[in-house]
């Protein structure tokens, strides 16, 4: 694991929540990032599901450098390269694309590919990755599925998403093989489009408060210095 991958993973261990963002207007990018920061959560996964996503990502990385702003829904090497050029701190994909993984590892971009099956997980392990996106978790079986995976895949950890909500994220974070959960409940597209940034800030703050009530043993004592290093320019 390269240094950037390790530091980004430690940041995920610290914050435990990944807001999954779909944005239609790049002018909303920086105010959105400000709302997330004000709520106490310096992470955003900007999904490449809209034509303006890369522009939004670039604006955040340039104007809010303290954010861990990454690219989601990365489907090919071209998109991975574009995300890197836009300053992405990490890359997330819905499935396991070896070419995307290899590109990110070669260019020191933290990458969290999606897996769904035991075969996917074994393929990711061969690539040297042990923290993986598990998507879509609710369709796959939710908490019981993660509990089953902990048997044969000791040491493998997951960032589940796809059906994780404000009502159920704590049940996922309680599992030993879960590092962080991804979801859009704190900043859904309609809130962003209507510029309800105060509402987003409040939802983020509530989520952060609930995460803080979880077992402190899940958090790392060295997290502050690691997080500061992770956002330094590559």
C-alpha positions in Angstrom: 0.0 0.0 0.0 1.4 3.4 -1.0 1.6 6.3 1.5 -1.3 8.2 0.0 -3.5 5.2 0.1 -2.6 4.5 3.7 -3.2 8.1 4.7 -6.6 8.3 3.0 -7.6 5.1 4.6 -6.7 6.5 8.0 -8.9 9.6 7.3 -11.8 7.3 6.5 -11.2 5.5 9.8 -11.4 8.8 11.5 -14.5 10.2 9.9 -16.3 7.0 9.1 -18.9 8.6 6.7 -18.5 9.4 3.0 -21.1 11.8 1.7 -21.9 10.6 -1.9 -22.6 13.7 -3.9 -24.5 14.1 -7.2 -24.2 17.7 -8.4 -25.9 19.4 -11.3 -24.5 23.0 -11.0 -20.8 23.6 -10.4 -21.6 26.9 -8.7 -23.0 24.9 -5.8 -19.8 22.9 -5.3 -17.9 25.3 -3.0 -21.0 26.2 -0.8 -21.7 22.5 -0.5 -18.1 21.8 0.6 -18.4 24.7 3.1 -21.6 23.2 4.5 -19.9 19.8 4.9 -17.0 21.4 6.7 -19.2 23.5 8.9 -21.1 20.3 9.9 -17.8 18.7 10.9 -17.2 16.3 8.0 -14.3 17.1 5.6 -15.0 14.4 3.0 -17.0 14.3 -0.2 -17.3 11.8 -3.0 -18.3 13.7 -6.1 -19.9 11.1 -8.4 -19.1 11.4 -12.1 -22.8 11.0 -13.0 -23.3 14.5 -14.3 -21.5 16.6 -17.0 -20.3 19.1 -14.4 -18.9 16.7 -11.8 -15.3 17.1 -12.7 -15.7 20.9 -12.7 -17.3 20.7 -9.3 -14.5 18.5 -8.0 -11.9 20.9 -9.3 -13.5 23.9 -7.7 -13.6 22.1 -4.3 -10.0 20.9 -4.4 -8.8 24.4 -5.5 -11.0 26.5 -3.2 -11.4 24.1 -0.2 -8.1 22.3 0.0 -8.8 21.0 3.5 -11.5 18.8 2.0 -10.9 15.1 1.2 -12.6 15.5 -2.2 -12.7 12.4 -4.3 -14.3 11.1 -7.5 -16.9 8.4 -7.5 -18.5 6.3 -10.2 -15.1 6.1 -12.0 -15.7 3.6 -14.8 -12.5 3.7 -16.9 -8.9 4.9 -17.0 -9.8 8.1 -18.8 -12.1 9.1 -16.0 -9.5 8.2 -13.4 -7.0 10.4 -15.2 -9.5 13.3 -15.4 -10.2 12.9 -11.7 -6.5 13.0 -10.9 -6.1 16.1 -13.0 -9.0 17.7 -11.1 -7.2 17.1 -7.8 -9.1 14.1 -6.5 -7.8 12.8 -3.2 -9.3 9.4 -3.9 -11.1 7.4 -6.5 -14.1 5.1 -6.0 -15.6 2.8 -8.6 -18.8 0.7 -8.5 -17.0 -2.4 -9.7 -13.5 -3.8 -9.9 -11.8 -2.6 -13.0 -8.2 -3.7 -12.9 -7.1 -1.0 -15.4 -8.5 1.7 -13.2 -6.9 0.2 -10.1 -3.5 -0.2 -11.8 -3.6 3.4 -13.0 -4.4 4.8 -9.6 -1.8 2.7 -7.8 0.8 3.7 -10.4 0.0 7.4 -9.9 -0.4 7.2 -6.1 -4.1 8.0 -6.1 -6.0 6.2 -3.3 -8.5 3.8 -4.9 -11.4 1.9 -3.4 -13.0 -0.3 -6.1 -16.4 -1.8 -5.7 -16.9 -5.5 -5.0 -20.0 -7.6 -4.6 -18.9 -11.3 -4.5 -16.2 -13.5 -3.1 -14.5 -13.6 -6.5 -14.4 -9.8 -6.7 -12.8 -9.7 -3.2 -10.2 -12.3 -4.1 -9.3 -10.3 -7.3 -8.9 -7.1 -5.2 -6.7 -8.9 -2.8 -4.4 -10.0 -5.7 -4.1 -6.3 -6.5 -2.9 -5.6 -3.0 -6.1 -3.9 -1.8 -7.8 -4.7 1.5 -10.3 -1.9 1.9 -13.0 -2.1 -0.7 -16.3 -0.5 -1.5 -19.2 -3.0 -1.1 -22.0 -2.1 -3.4 -25.0 -2.2 -3.4 -25.0 -3.4 0.1 -28.7 -3.5 0.8 -29.4 -5.6 -2.3 -26.5 -7.9 -1.4 -27.9 -8.6 2.0 -27.0 -5.8 4.3 -25.5 -6.4 7.7 -25.8 -10.2 7.6 -23.8 -10.3 4.3 -21.0 -8.3 5.9 -21.0 -10.6 8.9 -20.7 -13.7 6.6 -17.8 -12.1 4.7 -15.9 -11.6 7.9 -15.4 -15.4 8.2 -13.4 -16.3 5.0 -12.0 -12.8 4.5 -10.2 -12.0 7.8 -8.4 -8.7 7.5 -10.4 -7.4 4.6 -12.4 -4.3 5.3 -15.3 -2.5 3.5 -16.9 0.8 2.8 -20.5 -0.3 2.2 -22.9 1.9 0.2 -26.0 1.6 -1.8 -28.9 1.7 0.6 -27.1 3.1 3.6 -29.2 5.8 5.2 -29.5 8.0 8.2 -31.7 5.3 9.8 -29.3 2.4 9.4 -25.7 3.6 9.1 -24.9 2.9 12.8 -25.7 -0.8 12.3 -23.0 -1.0 9.6 -20.4 1.0 11.5 -20.8 -1.3 14.5 -19.3 -4.2 12.4 -15.6 -4.8 12.8 -15.0 -5.2 9.1 -16.6 -1.8 8.2 -14.4 1.3 8.0 -16.8 3.9 6.6 -20.2 4.1 5.1 -21.2 6.0 1.9 -24.5 7.6 1.4 -26.4 10.6 0.1 -28.8 11.2 3.0 -27.0 14.3 4.4 -26.8 16.0 1.0 -29.4 14.6 -1.5 -29.4 16.1 -5.0 -32.6 18.1 -4.4 -31.2 19.8 -1.3 -28.1 20.8 -3.3 -30.0 22.0 -6.3 -32.2 24.2 -4.1 -29.2 25.5 -2.2 -30.4 24.2 1.2 -26.9 24.4 2.6 -27.9 25.2 6.1 -30.1 22.1 6.1 -27.1 20.1 4.8 -24.9 21.5 7.5 -27.5 20.5 10.2 -27.8 16.9 8.8 -24.1 16.5 8.7 -23.6 17.8 12.2 -26.3 15.3 13.4 -24.5 12.4 11.6 -21.1 13.4 13.0 -22.6 13.6 16.5 -24.0 10.1 16.2 -20.8 8.7 14.9 -18.9 10.2 17.9 -21.2 8.2 20.2 -19.9 5.0 18.8 -17.1 3.1 20.5 -14.0 5.2 20.8 -11.9 2.1 20.3 -12.6 2.3 16.6 -10.7 5.6 16.3 -6.9 6.0 16.0 -4.9 8.1 18.4 -2.6 9.3 15.7 -5.4 10.4 13.4 -4.8 14.2 13.5 -1.3 14.3 12.1 -2.2 11.6 9.6 -5.2 13.5 8.3 -3.2 16.7 8.0 -0.6 14.9 5.9 -3.2 13.3 3.7 -4.4 16.5 2.3 -1.0 17.8 1.3 -0.6 18.3 -2.5 0.9 15.3 -4.3 
